[in-house]
Amino acid sequence: LFLPSFQDLFGVSMVVPLMNLHIKSLGASHTVAGIIGSLYGVMQLFSSTFVGCWSDIVGRQYSLLACILLSALGYFLLGTSTTVLLFAISRVPVGIFKHTLSISKALLSDLVSERDRPLVMGRFNAASSVGFILGPVVGGYLAELEGGFYQTSFICASIFLLNGGLVWMLPWNEENTGNRKHHQDKGTNSFAAKANHDLHFKSAANRAVTNNNVFQSPWIQVATVLKKIKEIACSNLWDIFLVRFLMSVAILLYYSNFTLALEERFGVKPLFSGYLTSYSSALGVLAGCLLGPITRLYQHNTYRVLLHSSTFTCMLILLYASALNIWMVILSSTFLAFSTTIGRTCIIDLELTIGGNEASGTLLGVGQSVTSVGRIIAPLLSGIAQEFSPCGPPSLAVGLALVAILIMNANKQKYCSHGNVKLKNQ
């Protein structure tokens, strides 16, 4: 699962930076390019919850394979797009089904204990980030060749097909090879031990339901999806998703005018800003590998890790907003890479802990939708804030992060029990 996640982001990050140049070369205006980009975001916003919930119903294998193959189709069509219309059509299957990482995370949450989940998710995110760092470099090189964009798109589609083959070859064992909860109680189900066993679901009863749901009519599957989404909407998770939304918008505001603000405030060229961003991304990979020791230091109390990392993120954004020289910016960027990576992993773990693993796909899908809303709102807020000052967006980010911290503090008793985050019995 780590290798497909690396290949996924590696392939996508080769293509995405080249898309604006390609659609403009096809004769599209800036407005048309923006509309197509926005439609892709809207499709991602609404489809992530449905696809995540669908994976809970039909099983991870079938949903993951479907998403991989349909994403491959989208990038193959992108490689044949010689008109703006074909380009727009190619974005439809990708916009709806490009949720392979979310389903992979849901699968990982099925396989590991709550105690090991932050460690495994951190390593998963680190593997994905490496692909995101290397992809633009390879894509930039291929773009210099004649027909480079089309070659890059076909390579990306081939990578998705390779991922599909890897997922198909995984030993999906449908027999009752053991109950994960039984291993949790004994404390023997570390991720290393699980890697030596076939993939399995939680119970024989759940497996039977999953197998039957694969062959149910689409209408029954849709009705079941809507029912599960309603259950999540009526649950007591609103504050967790609100915290995720506020912190996502805060971080997006920090990066929204990063290059422009550094040029206006310190006379730094965009090239230096690019190096600084790559440097932060590399540190984020390292932070993912350090989650294990950090969670052990906090005695696996995800809530406290999230609260402290969010507070640290707020302080670092404030340091950046009030920086007097470029060295203060470098300092804030260095530690912000750690705090944001840890925070993203912990908020996912908290969602799964509070909501329960039985609906992990739905929870991750809703979380992705919440983040997508942030991506839509953040540019608007950033534009308004920049009218007042280059430091406007990060200053607004500090305020939003403070609100998120206050919400977490107000709900501390709700989620803390004996030093661990638990689901409160209704």
Rosetta blueprint (number, residue, H / E / L):
1 L L
2 F H
3 L H
4 P H
5 S H
6 F H
7 Q H
8 D H
9 L H
10 F H
11 G H
12 V H
13 S H
14 M H
15 V H
16 V H
17 P H
18 L H
19 M H
20 N H
21 L H
22 H H
23 I H
24 K H
25 S H
26 L L
27 G L
28 A L
29 S L
30 H H
31 T H
32 V H
33 A H
34 G H
35 I H
36 I H
37 G H
38 S H
39 L H
40 Y H
41 G H
42 V H
43 M H
44 Q H
45 L H
46 F H
47 S H
48 S H
49 T H
50 F H
51 V H
52 G H
53 C H
54 W H
55 S H
56 D H
57 I H
58 V H
59 G L
60 R H
61 Q H
62 Y H
63 S H
64 L H
65 L H
66 A H
67 C H
68 I H
69 L H
70 L H
71 S H
72 A H
73 L H
74 G H
75 Y H
76 F H
77 L H
78 L H
79 G L
80 T L
81 S L
82 T L
83 T L
84 V H
85 L H
86 L H
87 F H
88 A H
89 I H
90 S H
91 R H
92 V H
93 P H
94 V H
95 G H
96 I H
97 F H
98 K L
99 H L
100 T H
101 L H
102 S H
103 I H
104 S H
105 K H
106 A H
107 L H
108 L H
109 S H
110 D H
111 L H
112 V L
113 S L
114 E L
115 R L
116 D L
117 R H
118 P H
119 L H
120 V H
121 M H
122 G H
123 R H
124 F H
125 N H
126 A H
127 A H
128 S H
129 S H
130 V H
131 G H
132 F H
133 I H
134 L H
135 G H
136 P H
137 V H
138 V H
139 G H
140 G H
141 Y H
142 L H
143 A H
144 E L
145 L L
146 E L
147 G L
148 G H
149 F H
150 Y H
151 Q H
152 T H
153 S H
154 F H
155 I H
156 C H
157 A H
158 S H
159 I H
160 F H
161 L H
162 L H
163 N H
164 G H
165 G H
166 L H
167 V H
168 W H
169 M H
170 L L
171 P L
172 W E
173 N L
174 E L
175 E L
176 N L
177 T L
178 G L
179 N L
180 R H
181 K H
182 H H
183 H H
184 Q H
185 D H
186 K H
187 G L
188 T L
189 N L
190 S L
191 F H
192 A H
193 A H
194 K H
195 A L
196 N L
197 H L
198 D L
199 L E
200 H L
201 F L
202 K L
203 S L
204 A H
205 A H
206 N H
207 R H
208 A H
209 V H
210 T H
211 N H
212 N H
213 N H
214 V H
215 F L
216 Q L
217 S L
218 P H
219 W H
220 I H
221 Q H
222 V H
223 A H
224 T H
225 V H
226 L H
227 K H
228 K H
229 I H
230 K H
231 E H
232 I H
233 A H
234 C L
235 S L
236 N L
237 L L
238 W H
239 D H
240 I H
241 F H
242 L H
243 V H
244 R H
245 F H
246 L H
247 M H
248 S H
249 V H
250 A H
251 I H
252 L H
253 L H
254 Y H
255 Y H
256 S H
257 N L
258 F H
259 T H
260 L H
261 A H
262 L H
263 E H
264 E H
265 R H
266 F H
267 G L
268 V L
269 K L
270 P H
271 L H
272 F H
273 S H
274 G H
275 Y H
276 L H
277 T H
278 S H
279 Y H
280 S H
281 S H
282 A H
283 L H
284 G H
285 V H
286 L H
287 A H
288 G H
289 C H
290 L L
291 L H
292 G H
293 P H
294 I H
295 T H
296 R H
297 L H
298 Y L
299 Q L
300 H L
301 N L
302 T H
303 Y H
304 R H
305 V H
306 L H
307 L H
308 H H
309 S H
310 S H
311 T H
312 F H
313 T H
314 C H
315 M H
316 L H
317 I H
318 L H
319 L H
320 Y H
321 A H
322 S L
323 A L
324 L L
325 N L
326 I H
327 W H
328 M H
329 V H
330 I H
331 L H
332 S H
333 S H
334 T H
335 F H
336 L H
337 A H
338 F H
339 S H
340 T H
341 T H
342 I H
343 G H
344 R H
345 T H
346 C H
347 I H
348 I H
349 D H
350 L H
351 E H
352 L H
353 T H
354 I H
355 G H
356 G L
357 N H
358 E H
359 A H
360 S H
361 G H
362 T H
363 L H
364 L H
365 G H
366 V H
367 G H
368 Q H
369 S H
370 V H
371 T H
372 S H
373 V H
374 G H
375 R H
376 I H
377 I H
378 A H
379 P H
380 L H
381 L H
382 S H
383 G H
384 I H
385 A H
386 Q H
387 E L
388 F L
389 S L
390 P L
391 C L
392 G H
393 P H
394 P H
395 S H
396 L H
397 A H
398 V H
399 G H
400 L H
401 A H
402 L H
403 V H
404 A H
405 I H
406 L H
407 I H
408 M H
409 N H
410 A H
411 N L
412 K H
413 Q H
414 K H
415 Y H
416 C E
417 S E
418 H L
419 G L
420 N E
421 V E
422 K L
423 L L
424 K L
425 N L
426 Q L
